[in-house]
Amino acid sequence: MDHKTIVRQFVRDRLARKNDDGPLSDDSSLLVSGRLDSVDAVEIVVLLEEQFNIDFARIGFDQTMIDSVDSIDSLICSAEASKQL
């Protein structure tokens, strides 16, 4: 399973816990829109640190980095590219 599919399923699970069954496109805002909250943001960060070895202590954190499936995917791709250098 590719990382975008993993992220998409993770986000859908979080939305389902909130009884949010609205449409989800990869560029839909998750945090700024209020669909997910700060606890969900922490869970996304933990997923990214544990599953994709992203070190937020090194790269810093900005909410926009995890505000959509697309932005999360871009973050993962950037982290993977920097590890290959």
NORRA-V969874 format. One record per pair of residues at least 12 apart in sequence whose C-alpha atoms are under 8 Angstrom apart, sorted by the first residue. I is the first residue (numbers start at 0). GAP is how many residues later the second one is. If there is no record, write none. Layout:
<<I;GAP> <I;GAP>>
This chain:
<<2;70> <2;73> <3;65> <3;66> <3;69> <6;62> <6;65> <6;66> <7;18> <7;61> <10;58> <11;12> <13;22> <13;26> <14;20> <14;21> <19;15> <24;44> <25;42> <25;43> <25;44> <26;41> <26;42> <26;43> <26;44> <27;39> <27;40> <27;41> <28;38> <28;39> <29;37> <29;38> <30;32> <30;35> <30;36> <30;37> <31;35> <40;25> <43;22> <47;28> <51;24> <53;22> <53;25>>
